[in-house]
Amino acid sequence: MQQLRARVGNANATATLSATYSATVDCTNKGGKLVPVKSSVQAAPSSTGELEPKNGRLAVPALSGPPAPSTQSFLNAATCPNGNWTKSLAPGAPTLDTWTYTLTFTGFTGAYISITP
């Protein structure tokens, strides 16, 4: 557990880790023609929940990244040329595209800390 050493007073905070994943969905028609379609899905964020400071210090626990969305989520997000095409997830999918870590204090606008790659 890391200690944020700034004087945070009595403001509660929440740390959040969100991620966006992508995958290639293959659309195949009845004749066997294959068209790759890029599909992107935002994963449900991980959160610490509300954190309460003690003596002006805030303990911020580590967060693990949210798991990749299900295969069905990527298939649902992809659009094939028409409804007669069959969708399947391409090998090697999904891929983590980007992530954002934020620490936000209750009652304040915007994140106090925001980290992206």
KOLBA-257852 format. One record per residue: residue number from 1; residue in one letter; x, y, z of N, C-alpha, C in turn. Coordinates in nm, 3 decimals, always signed. Each point is the difference from the previous one (the first is absolute). Layout:
# KOLBA-257852
<node i="NUM" aa="A" n_xx="X" n_yy="Y" n_zz="Z" ca_xx="X" ca_yy="Y" ca_zz="Z" c_xx="X" c_yy="Y" c_zz="Z"/>
...
//
This chain:
# KOLBA-257852
<node i="1" aa="M" n_xx="+0.084" n_yy="-0.116" n_zz="+0.000" ca_xx="-0.084" ca_yy="+0.116" ca_zz="+0.000" c_xx="+0.089" c_yy="+0.123" c_zz="+0.000"/>
<node i="2" aa="Q" n_xx="-0.027" n_yy="+0.095" n_zz="-0.088" ca_xx="+0.078" ca_yy="+0.123" ca_zz="-0.011" c_xx="-0.065" c_yy="+0.110" c_zz="+0.083"/>
<node i="3" aa="Q" n_xx="+0.081" n_yy="+0.086" n_zz="+0.056" ca_xx="-0.050" ca_yy="+0.116" ca_zz="+0.074" c_xx="+0.014" c_yy="+0.123" c_zz="-0.088"/>
<node i="4" aa="L" n_xx="-0.109" n_yy="+0.072" n_zz="-0.023" ca_xx="+0.006" ca_yy="+0.129" ca_zz="-0.065" c_xx="+0.035" c_yy="+0.100" c_zz="+0.108"/>
<node i="5" aa="R" n_xx="+0.117" n_yy="+0.060" n_zz="-0.006" ca_xx="+0.052" ca_yy="+0.080" ca_zz="+0.111" c_xx="-0.047" c_yy="+0.145" c_zz="-0.003"/>
<node i="6" aa="A" n_xx="-0.077" n_yy="+0.039" n_zz="-0.099" ca_xx="-0.050" ca_yy="+0.137" ca_zz="-0.002" c_xx="-0.100" c_yy="+0.020" c_zz="+0.113"/>
<node i="7" aa="R" n_xx="-0.016" n_yy="+0.121" n_zz="+0.041" ca_xx="-0.098" ca_yy="+0.030" ca_zz="+0.104" c_xx="-0.137" c_yy="+0.003" c_zz="-0.065"/>
<node i="8" aa="V" n_xx="-0.074" n_yy="-0.108" n_zz="+0.016" ca_xx="-0.128" ca_yy="-0.013" ca_zz="-0.068" c_xx="-0.116" c_yy="+0.046" c_zz="+0.087"/>
<node i="9" aa="G" n_xx="+0.025" n_yy="+0.036" n_zz="+0.124" ca_xx="-0.109" ca_yy="+0.045" ca_zz="+0.087" c_xx="-0.095" c_yy="-0.113" c_zz="+0.028"/>
<node i="10" aa="N" n_xx="-0.128" n_yy="+0.030" n_zz="-0.005" ca_xx="-0.102" ca_yy="-0.101" ca_zz="+0.030" c_xx="-0.079" c_yy="-0.041" c_zz="-0.124"/>
<node i="11" aa="A" n_xx="+0.049" n_yy="+0.030" n_zz="-0.119" ca_xx="-0.072" ca_yy="-0.033" ca_zz="-0.123" c_xx="+0.016" c_yy="-0.148" c_zz="-0.034"/>
<node i="12" aa="N" n_xx="-0.112" n_yy="-0.069" n_zz="-0.017" ca_xx="+0.003" ca_yy="-0.138" ca_zz="-0.046" c_xx="+0.041" c_yy="-0.003" c_zz="-0.147"/>
<node i="13" aa="A" n_xx="+0.046" n_yy="-0.115" n_zz="-0.047" ca_xx="+0.046" ca_yy="-0.011" ca_zz="-0.138" c_xx="-0.036" c_yy="-0.137" c_zz="-0.056"/>
<node i="14" aa="T" n_xx="+0.009" n_yy="-0.011" n_zz="-0.131" ca_xx="-0.021" ca_yy="-0.127" ca_zz="-0.070" c_xx="+0.107" c_yy="-0.015" c_zz="-0.107"/>
<node i="15" aa="A" n_xx="+0.067" n_yy="-0.115" n_zz="-0.003" ca_xx="+0.095" ca_yy="-0.031" ca_zz="-0.106" c_xx="-0.069" c_yy="-0.095" c_zz="-0.098"/>
<node i="16" aa="T" n_xx="+0.021" n_yy="+0.025" n_zz="-0.129" ca_xx="-0.065" ca_yy="-0.080" ca_zz="-0.104" c_xx="+0.101" c_yy="-0.034" c_zz="-0.109"/>
<node i="17" aa="L" n_xx="-0.007" n_yy="-0.124" n_zz="-0.049" ca_xx="+0.083" ca_yy="-0.044" ca_zz="-0.112" c_xx="-0.095" c_yy="-0.050" c_zz="-0.108"/>
<node i="18" aa="S" n_xx="+0.002" n_yy="+0.067" n_zz="-0.116" ca_xx="-0.085" ca_yy="-0.042" ca_zz="-0.111" c_xx="+0.088" c_yy="-0.040" c_zz="-0.118"/>
<node i="19" aa="A" n_xx="-0.054" n_yy="-0.084" n_zz="-0.087" ca_xx="+0.077" ca_yy="-0.051" ca_zz="-0.114" c_xx="-0.089" c_yy="-0.015" c_zz="-0.122"/>
<node i="20" aa="T" n_xx="+0.062" n_yy="+0.015" n_zz="-0.117" ca_xx="-0.069" ca_yy="-0.023" ca_zz="-0.126" c_xx="+0.074" c_yy="-0.110" c_zz="-0.075"/>
<node i="21" aa="Y" n_xx="-0.075" n_yy="-0.098" n_zz="-0.045" ca_xx="+0.054" ca_yy="-0.115" ca_zz="-0.072" c_xx="-0.052" c_yy="+0.003" c_zz="-0.144"/>
<node i="22" aa="S" n_xx="+0.077" n_yy="-0.057" n_zz="-0.092" ca_xx="-0.048" ca_yy="-0.015" ca_zz="-0.137" c_xx="+0.026" c_yy="-0.142" c_zz="-0.047"/>
<node i="23" aa="A" n_xx="-0.073" n_yy="-0.036" n_zz="-0.104" ca_xx="+0.016" ca_yy="-0.131" ca_zz="-0.061" c_xx="-0.041" c_yy="+0.010" c_zz="-0.146"/>
<node i="24" aa="T" n_xx="+0.052" n_yy="-0.089" n_zz="-0.081" ca_xx="-0.046" ca_yy="-0.010" ca_zz="-0.138" c_xx="-0.104" c_yy="-0.110" c_zz="-0.007"/>
<node i="25" aa="V" n_xx="-0.114" n_yy="+0.035" n_zz="-0.053" ca_xx="-0.108" ca_yy="-0.096" ca_zz="-0.020" c_xx="-0.004" c_yy="-0.034" c_zz="-0.148"/>
<node i="26" aa="D" n_xx="+0.004" n_yy="-0.127" n_zz="-0.031" ca_xx="-0.008" ca_yy="-0.044" ca_zz="-0.140" c_xx="-0.146" c_yy="-0.019" c_zz="-0.038"/>
<node i="27" aa="C" n_xx="-0.041" n_yy="+0.065" n_zz="-0.109" ca_xx="-0.134" ca_yy="-0.018" ca_zz="-0.055" c_xx="+0.014" c_yy="-0.088" c_zz="-0.125"/>
<node i="28" aa="T" n_xx="-0.072" n_yy="-0.110" n_zz="-0.003" ca_xx="+0.010" ca_yy="-0.095" ca_zz="-0.111" c_xx="-0.138" c_yy="-0.018" c_zz="-0.063"/>
<node i="29" aa="N" n_xx="-0.007" n_yy="+0.012" n_zz="-0.135" ca_xx="-0.129" ca_yy="-0.021" ca_zz="-0.066" c_xx="-0.016" c_yy="-0.147" c_zz="-0.038"/>
<node i="30" aa="K" n_xx="-0.114" n_yy="-0.035" n_zz="-0.054" ca_xx="-0.031" ca_yy="-0.140" ca_zz="-0.035" c_xx="+0.094" c_yy="-0.056" c_zz="-0.106"/>
<node i="31" aa="G" n_xx="+0.060" n_yy="+0.089" n_zz="-0.083" ca_xx="+0.094" ca_yy="-0.042" ca_zz="-0.103" c_xx="+0.143" c_yy="-0.015" c_zz="+0.052"/>
<node i="32" aa="G" n_xx="+0.024" n_yy="+0.030" n_zz="+0.130" ca_xx="+0.131" ca_yy="-0.016" ca_zz="+0.058" c_xx="+0.087" c_yy="+0.125" c_zz="-0.003"/>
<node i="33" aa="K" n_xx="-0.055" n_yy="+0.112" n_zz="-0.054" ca_xx="+0.077" ca_yy="+0.124" ca_zz="-0.001" c_xx="+0.009" c_yy="+0.054" c_zz="+0.143"/>
<node i="34" aa="L" n_xx="+0.123" n_yy="+0.038" n_zz="+0.039" ca_xx="+0.025" ca_yy="+0.047" ca_zz="+0.136" c_xx="+0.035" c_yy="+0.148" c_zz="-0.003"/>
<node i="35" aa="V" n_xx="-0.064" n_yy="+0.078" n_zz="+0.089" ca_xx="+0.030" ca_yy="+0.142" ca_zz="+0.014" c_xx="+0.033" c_yy="+0.025" c_zz="+0.147"/>
<node i="36" aa="P" n_xx="+0.124" n_yy="+0.047" n_zz="+0.032" ca_xx="+0.033" ca_yy="+0.032" ca_zz="+0.139" c_xx="-0.059" c_yy="+0.135" c_zz="+0.041"/>
<node i="37" aa="V" n_xx="-0.059" n_yy="+0.005" n_zz="+0.118" ca_xx="-0.063" ca_yy="+0.121" ca_zz="+0.052" c_xx="+0.059" c_yy="+0.029" c_zz="+0.138"/>
<node i="38" aa="K" n_xx="+0.047" n_yy="+0.123" n_zz="+0.023" ca_xx="+0.055" ca_yy="+0.039" ca_zz="+0.131" c_xx="-0.116" c_yy="+0.027" c_zz="+0.096"/>
<node i="39" aa="S" n_xx="+0.013" n_yy="-0.053" n_zz="+0.121" ca_xx="-0.102" ca_yy="+0.017" ca_zz="+0.102" c_xx="+0.068" c_yy="+0.049" c_zz="+0.128"/>
<node i="40" aa="S" n_xx="-0.055" n_yy="+0.102" n_zz="+0.062" ca_xx="+0.059" ca_yy="+0.057" ca_zz="+0.122" c_xx="-0.104" c_yy="-0.001" c_zz="+0.112"/>
<node i="41" aa="V" n_xx="+0.043" n_yy="-0.039" n_zz="+0.120" ca_xx="-0.092" ca_yy="-0.010" ca_zz="+0.113" c_xx="+0.067" c_yy="+0.058" c_zz="+0.124"/>
<node i="42" aa="Q" n_xx="-0.072" n_yy="+0.082" n_zz="+0.073" ca_xx="+0.048" ca_yy="+0.055" ca_zz="+0.128" c_xx="-0.034" c_yy="-0.101" c_zz="+0.109"/>
<node i="43" aa="A" n_xx="+0.100" n_yy="-0.039" n_zz="+0.077" ca_xx="-0.022" ca_yy="-0.094" ca_zz="+0.110" c_xx="-0.059" c_yy="+0.074" c_zz="+0.119"/>
<node i="44" aa="A" n_xx="-0.074" n_yy="-0.071" n_zz="+0.082" ca_xx="-0.052" ca_yy="+0.059" ca_zz="+0.123" c_xx="+0.119" c_yy="+0.040" c_zz="+0.088"/>
<node i="45" aa="P" n_xx="+0.001" n_yy="+0.122" n_zz="+0.052" ca_xx="+0.116" ca_yy="+0.044" ca_zz="+0.079" c_xx="+0.011" c_yy="-0.070" c_zz="+0.135"/>
<node i="46" aa="S" n_xx="+0.124" n_yy="-0.011" n_zz="+0.048" ca_xx="+0.026" ca_yy="-0.046" ca_zz="+0.136" c_xx="+0.005" c_yy="+0.123" c_zz="+0.089"/>
<node i="47" aa="S" n_xx="-0.049" n_yy="-0.010" n_zz="+0.122" ca_xx="-0.002" ca_yy="+0.114" ca_zz="+0.089" c_xx="+0.031" c_yy="-0.042" c_zz="+0.142"/>
<node i="48" aa="T" n_xx="+0.059" n_yy="+0.091" n_zz="+0.075" ca_xx="+0.028" ca_yy="-0.025" ca_zz="+0.141" c_xx="-0.125" c_yy="+0.019" c_zz="+0.085"/>
<node i="49" aa="G" n_xx="-0.101" n_yy="+0.065" n_zz="-0.057" ca_xx="-0.112" ca_yy="+0.044" ca_zz="+0.082" c_xx="+0.046" c_yy="+0.124" c_zz="+0.075"/>
<node i="50" aa="E" n_xx="-0.082" n_yy="+0.047" n_zz="+0.092" ca_xx="+0.035" ca_yy="+0.122" ca_zz="+0.072" c_xx="+0.111" c_yy="-0.025" c_zz="+0.100"/>
<node i="51" aa="L" n_xx="+0.102" n_yy="+0.085" n_zz="-0.005" ca_xx="+0.114" ca_yy="-0.007" ca_zz="+0.091" c_xx="-0.010" c_yy="+0.116" c_zz="+0.099"/>
<node i="52" aa="E" n_xx="+0.019" n_yy="-0.028" n_zz="+0.127" ca_xx="-0.010" ca_yy="+0.103" ca_zz="+0.103" c_xx="+0.140" c_yy="+0.032" c_zz="+0.056"/>
<node i="53" aa="P" n_xx="+0.036" n_yy="+0.129" n_zz="+0.003" ca_xx="+0.131" ca_yy="+0.038" ca_zz="+0.055" c_xx="+0.001" c_yy="-0.013" c_zz="+0.152"/>
<node i="54" aa="K" n_xx="+0.120" n_yy="-0.021" n_zz="+0.054" ca_xx="+0.021" ca_yy="-0.003" ca_zz="+0.144" c_xx="+0.117" c_yy="+0.092" c_zz="+0.030"/>
<node i="55" aa="N" n_xx="-0.022" n_yy="+0.098" n_zz="+0.087" ca_xx="+0.104" ca_yy="+0.096" ca_zz="+0.038" c_xx="+0.060" c_yy="+0.071" c_zz="-0.122"/>
<node i="56" aa="G" n_xx="-0.084" n_yy="+0.031" n_zz="-0.097" ca_xx="+0.047" ca_yy="+0.073" ca_zz="-0.117" c_xx="+0.075" c_yy="-0.083" c_zz="-0.102"/>
<node i="57" aa="R" n_xx="+0.007" n_yy="-0.131" n_zz="+0.020" ca_xx="+0.069" ca_yy="-0.090" ca_zz="-0.094" c_xx="-0.101" c_yy="-0.097" c_zz="-0.060"/>
<node i="58" aa="L" n_xx="+0.026" n_yy="-0.036" n_zz="-0.123" ca_xx="-0.090" ca_yy="-0.089" ca_zz="-0.071" c_xx="+0.076" c_yy="-0.124" c_zz="-0.046"/>
<node i="59" aa="A" n_xx="-0.045" n_yy="-0.117" n_zz="+0.043" ca_xx="+0.060" ca_yy="-0.126" ca_zz="-0.045" c_xx="-0.074" c_yy="-0.044" c_zz="-0.127"/>
<node i="60" aa="V" n_xx="+0.074" n_yy="-0.012" n_zz="-0.109" ca_xx="-0.060" ca_yy="-0.038" ca_zz="-0.128" c_xx="+0.049" c_yy="-0.140" c_zz="-0.036"/>
<node i="61" aa="P" n_xx="-0.089" n_yy="-0.100" n_zz="+0.005" ca_xx="+0.043" ca_yy="-0.136" ca_zz="-0.032" c_xx="+0.025" c_yy="-0.018" c_zz="-0.150"/>
<node i="62" aa="A" n_xx="+0.076" n_yy="-0.101" n_zz="-0.033" ca_xx="+0.027" ca_yy="-0.033" ca_zz="-0.141" c_xx="-0.129" c_yy="-0.047" c_zz="-0.066"/>
<node i="63" aa="L" n_xx="-0.011" n_yy="+0.027" n_zz="-0.130" ca_xx="-0.114" ca_yy="-0.047" ca_zz="-0.078" c_xx="+0.050" c_yy="-0.094" c_zz="-0.109"/>
<node i="64" aa="S" n_xx="-0.073" n_yy="-0.107" n_zz="-0.023" ca_xx="+0.027" ca_yy="-0.089" ca_zz="-0.113" c_xx="-0.086" c_yy="+0.045" c_zz="-0.115"/>
<node i="65" aa="G" n_xx="+0.050" n_yy="-0.018" n_zz="-0.121" ca_xx="-0.076" ca_yy="+0.041" ca_zz="-0.117" c_xx="-0.127" c_yy="-0.079" c_zz="-0.016"/>
<node i="66" aa="P" n_xx="-0.099" n_yy="+0.063" n_zz="-0.059" ca_xx="-0.124" ca_yy="-0.073" ca_zz="-0.025" c_xx="+0.025" c_yy="-0.111" c_zz="-0.102"/>
<node i="67" aa="P" n_xx="-0.068" n_yy="-0.113" n_zz="+0.014" ca_xx="+0.020" ca_yy="-0.109" ca_zz="-0.096" c_xx="-0.051" c_yy="+0.040" c_zz="-0.139"/>
<node i="68" aa="A" n_xx="+0.055" n_yy="-0.063" n_zz="-0.101" ca_xx="-0.044" ca_yy="+0.025" ca_zz="-0.137" c_xx="-0.148" c_yy="-0.037" c_zz="-0.014"/>
<node i="69" aa="P" n_xx="-0.073" n_yy="+0.077" n_zz="-0.081" ca_xx="-0.141" ca_yy="-0.034" ca_zz="-0.024" c_xx="-0.012" c_yy="-0.137" c_zz="-0.067"/>
<node i="70" aa="S" n_xx="-0.118" n_yy="-0.055" n_zz="+0.006" ca_xx="-0.025" ca_yy="-0.133" ca_zz="-0.056" c_xx="+0.005" c_yy="+0.004" c_zz="-0.153"/>
<node i="71" aa="T" n_xx="+0.019" n_yy="-0.117" n_zz="-0.058" ca_xx="-0.003" ca_yy="-0.014" ca_zz="-0.146" c_xx="-0.132" c_yy="+0.054" c_zz="-0.055"/>
<node i="72" aa="Q" n_xx="-0.109" n_yy="-0.028" n_zz="+0.069" ca_xx="-0.132" ca_yy="+0.045" ca_zz="-0.046" c_xx="-0.008" c_yy="+0.152" c_zz="-0.005"/>
<node i="73" aa="S" n_xx="+0.066" n_yy="+0.069" n_zz="+0.093" ca_xx="+0.000" ca_yy="+0.147" ca_zz="-0.001" c_xx="+0.063" c_yy="+0.054" c_zz="-0.129"/>
<node i="74" aa="F" n_xx="+0.111" n_yy="-0.061" n_zz="-0.042" ca_xx="+0.065" ca_yy="+0.044" ca_zz="-0.125" c_xx="-0.086" c_yy="-0.034" c_zz="-0.121"/>
<node i="75" aa="L" n_xx="-0.061" n_yy="-0.117" n_zz="+0.001" ca_xx="-0.087" ca_yy="-0.038" ca_zz="-0.112" c_xx="-0.118" c_yy="+0.095" c_zz="-0.010"/>
<node i="76" aa="N" n_xx="-0.058" n_yy="+0.037" n_zz="+0.113" ca_xx="-0.114" ca_yy="+0.092" ca_zz="+0.001" c_xx="+0.040" c_yy="+0.139" c_zz="-0.050"/>
<node i="77" aa="A" n_xx="+0.124" n_yy="+0.043" n_zz="+0.027" ca_xx="+0.045" ca_yy="+0.134" ca_zz="-0.038" c_xx="+0.038" c_yy="+0.009" c_zz="-0.148"/>
<node i="78" aa="A" n_xx="+0.027" n_yy="-0.114" n_zz="-0.063" ca_xx="+0.043" ca_yy="+0.000" ca_zz="-0.141" c_xx="-0.122" c_yy="+0.004" c_zz="-0.093"/>
<node i="79" aa="T" n_xx="+0.017" n_yy="+0.068" n_zz="-0.114" ca_xx="-0.106" ca_yy="+0.008" ca_zz="-0.101" c_xx="+0.050" c_yy="-0.064" c_zz="-0.129"/>
<node i="80" aa="C" n_xx="-0.064" n_yy="-0.108" n_zz="-0.040" ca_xx="+0.033" ca_yy="-0.066" ca_zz="-0.127" c_xx="-0.080" c_yy="+0.067" c_zz="-0.113"/>
<node i="81" aa="P" n_xx="+0.039" n_yy="-0.027" n_zz="-0.127" ca_xx="-0.070" ca_yy="+0.064" ca_zz="-0.113" c_xx="-0.152" c_yy="-0.019" c_zz="+0.001"/>
<node i="82" aa="N" n_xx="-0.047" n_yy="-0.117" n_zz="+0.044" ca_xx="-0.145" ca_yy="-0.019" ca_zz="+0.016" c_xx="-0.024" c_yy="-0.119" c_zz="+0.094"/>
<node i="83" aa="G" n_xx="-0.124" n_yy="-0.024" n_zz="+0.032" ca_xx="-0.036" ca_yy="-0.101" ca_zz="+0.098" c_xx="+0.026" c_yy="-0.144" c_zz="-0.044"/>
<node i="84" aa="N" n_xx="+0.034" n_yy="-0.023" n_zz="-0.127" ca_xx="+0.025" ca_yy="-0.136" ca_zz="-0.048" c_xx="+0.144" c_yy="-0.045" c_zz="+0.026"/>
<node i="85" aa="W" n_xx="+0.085" n_yy="+0.089" n_zz="+0.048" ca_xx="+0.139" ca_yy="-0.032" ca_zz="+0.027" c_xx="+0.012" c_yy="-0.058" c_zz="+0.140"/>
<node i="86" aa="T" n_xx="+0.097" n_yy="-0.089" n_zz="+0.020" ca_xx="+0.025" ca_yy="-0.061" ca_zz="+0.130" c_xx="+0.121" c_yy="+0.068" c_zz="+0.064"/>
<node i="87" aa="K" n_xx="-0.014" n_yy="+0.034" n_zz="+0.130" ca_xx="+0.109" ca_yy="+0.066" ca_zz="+0.073" c_xx="+0.079" c_yy="-0.103" c_zz="+0.080"/>
<node i="88" aa="S" n_xx="+0.134" n_yy="+0.019" n_zz="+0.004" ca_xx="+0.086" ca_yy="-0.080" ca_zz="+0.087" c_xx="+0.119" c_yy="+0.086" c_zz="+0.042"/>
<node i="89" aa="L" n_xx="+0.052" n_yy="-0.026" n_zz="+0.119" ca_xx="+0.113" ca_yy="+0.076" ca_zz="+0.050" c_xx="+0.128" c_yy="-0.051" c_zz="-0.065"/>
<node i="90" aa="A" n_xx="+0.082" n_yy="+0.091" n_zz="-0.053" ca_xx="+0.126" ca_yy="-0.037" ca_zz="-0.064" c_xx="+0.099" c_yy="-0.049" c_zz="+0.105"/>
<node i="91" aa="P" n_xx="+0.094" n_yy="-0.086" n_zz="-0.039" ca_xx="+0.101" ca_yy="-0.048" ca_zz="+0.094" c_xx="+0.081" c_yy="+0.115" c_zz="+0.059"/>
<node i="92" aa="G" n_xx="+0.043" n_yy="-0.017" n_zz="+0.125" ca_xx="+0.083" ca_yy="+0.099" ca_zz="+0.067" c_xx="-0.077" c_yy="+0.115" c_zz="+0.063"/>
<node i="93" aa="A" n_xx="-0.130" n_yy="-0.005" n_zz="-0.003" ca_xx="-0.081" ca_yy="+0.109" ca_zz="+0.056" c_xx="-0.048" c_yy="-0.039" c_zz="+0.139"/>
<node i="94" aa="P" n_xx="-0.027" n_yy="+0.091" n_zz="+0.085" ca_xx="+0.005" ca_yy="+0.145" ca_zz="-0.013" c_xx="+0.135" c_yy="+0.059" c_zz="+0.039"/>
<node i="95" aa="T" n_xx="+0.015" n_yy="+0.130" n_zz="-0.025" ca_xx="+0.122" ca_yy="+0.073" ca_zz="+0.031" c_xx="-0.034" c_yy="+0.120" c_zz="+0.089"/>
<node i="96" aa="L" n_xx="+0.083" n_yy="+0.024" n_zz="+0.101" ca_xx="-0.017" ca_yy="+0.119" ca_zz="+0.083" c_xx="+0.050" c_yy="+0.120" c_zz="-0.079"/>
<node i="97" aa="D" n_xx="-0.088" n_yy="+0.097" n_zz="-0.029" ca_xx="+0.038" ca_yy="+0.119" ca_zz="-0.077" c_xx="+0.051" c_yy="+0.112" c_zz="+0.088"/>
<node i="98" aa="T" n_xx="-0.073" n_yy="+0.031" n_zz="+0.105" ca_xx="+0.038" ca_yy="+0.110" ca_zz="+0.086" c_xx="-0.062" c_yy="-0.018" c_zz="+0.138"/>
<node i="99" aa="W" n_xx="+0.054" n_yy="+0.071" n_zz="+0.098" ca_xx="-0.054" ca_yy="-0.003" ca_zz="+0.136" c_xx="+0.017" c_yy="+0.137" c_zz="+0.062"/>
<node i="100" aa="T" n_xx="-0.080" n_yy="+0.028" n_zz="+0.103" ca_xx="+0.007" ca_yy="+0.126" ca_zz="+0.072" c_xx="-0.020" c_yy="-0.027" c_zz="+0.148"/>
<node i="101" aa="Y" n_xx="+0.091" n_yy="+0.055" n_zz="+0.081" ca_xx="-0.011" ca_yy="-0.008" ca_zz="+0.146" c_xx="-0.031" c_yy="+0.140" c_zz="+0.050"/>
<node i="102" aa="T" n_xx="-0.103" n_yy="+0.014" n_zz="+0.082" ca_xx="-0.035" ca_yy="+0.131" ca_zz="+0.055" c_xx="-0.022" c_yy="-0.010" c_zz="+0.150"/>
<node i="103" aa="L" n_xx="+0.029" n_yy="+0.110" n_zz="+0.068" ca_xx="-0.032" ca_yy="+0.016" ca_zz="+0.141" c_xx="-0.080" c_yy="+0.128" c_zz="+0.011"/>
<node i="104" aa="T" n_xx="-0.122" n_yy="-0.011" n_zz="+0.047" ca_xx="-0.091" ca_yy="+0.113" ca_zz="+0.006" c_xx="-0.048" c_yy="+0.021" c_zz="+0.143"/>
<node i="105" aa="F" n_xx="+0.005" n_yy="+0.124" n_zz="+0.047" ca_xx="-0.047" ca_yy="+0.033" ca_zz="+0.134" c_xx="-0.146" c_yy="+0.043" c_zz="-0.004"/>
<node i="106" aa="T" n_xx="-0.078" n_yy="-0.049" n_zz="+0.095" ca_xx="-0.141" ca_yy="+0.033" ca_zz="+0.011" c_xx="-0.016" c_yy="+0.151" c_zz="+0.019"/>
<node i="107" aa="G" n_xx="-0.091" n_yy="+0.058" n_zz="-0.079" ca_xx="-0.027" ca_yy="+0.142" ca_zz="+0.012" c_xx="+0.086" c_yy="+0.088" c_zz="-0.087"/>
<node i="108" aa="F" n_xx="+0.096" n_yy="-0.057" n_zz="-0.073" ca_xx="+0.087" ca_yy="+0.077" ca_zz="-0.089" c_xx="-0.028" c_yy="-0.039" c_zz="-0.145"/>
<node i="109" aa="T" n_xx="+0.020" n_yy="+0.094" n_zz="-0.092" ca_xx="-0.022" ca_yy="-0.026" ca_zz="-0.141" c_xx="+0.126" c_yy="-0.058" c_zz="-0.063"/>
<node i="110" aa="G" n_xx="-0.015" n_yy="-0.105" n_zz="-0.075" ca_xx="+0.112" ca_yy="-0.061" ca_zz="-0.070" c_xx="+0.088" c_yy="-0.085" c_zz="+0.089"/>
<node i="111" aa="A" n_xx="+0.090" n_yy="-0.072" n_zz="-0.063" ca_xx="+0.089" ca_yy="-0.091" ca_zz="+0.072" c_xx="+0.120" c_yy="+0.076" c_zz="+0.055"/>
<node i="112" aa="Y" n_xx="+0.042" n_yy="-0.036" n_zz="+0.122" ca_xx="+0.118" ca_yy="+0.058" ca_zz="+0.061" c_xx="+0.124" c_yy="-0.061" c_zz="-0.067"/>
<node i="113" aa="I" n_xx="-0.008" n_yy="-0.130" n_zz="-0.028" ca_xx="+0.107" ca_yy="-0.072" ca_zz="-0.071" c_xx="-0.067" c_yy="-0.071" c_zz="-0.118"/>
<node i="114" aa="S" n_xx="+0.061" n_yy="+0.009" n_zz="-0.117" ca_xx="-0.046" ca_yy="-0.073" ca_zz="-0.117" c_xx="+0.123" c_yy="-0.049" c_zz="-0.075"/>
<node i="115" aa="I" n_xx="+0.011" n_yy="-0.132" n_zz="-0.015" ca_xx="+0.116" ca_yy="-0.060" ca_zz="-0.065" c_xx="-0.048" c_yy="-0.083" c_zz="-0.119"/>
<node i="116" aa="T" n_xx="+0.058" n_yy="+0.026" n_zz="-0.116" ca_xx="-0.026" ca_yy="-0.079" ca_zz="-0.121" c_xx="+0.133" c_yy="-0.034" c_zz="-0.064"/>
<node i="117" aa="P" n_xx="+0.007" n_yy="-0.108" n_zz="-0.075" ca_xx="+0.129" ca_yy="-0.035" ca_zz="-0.064" c_xx="+0.036" c_yy="+0.097" c_zz="-0.112"/>
//
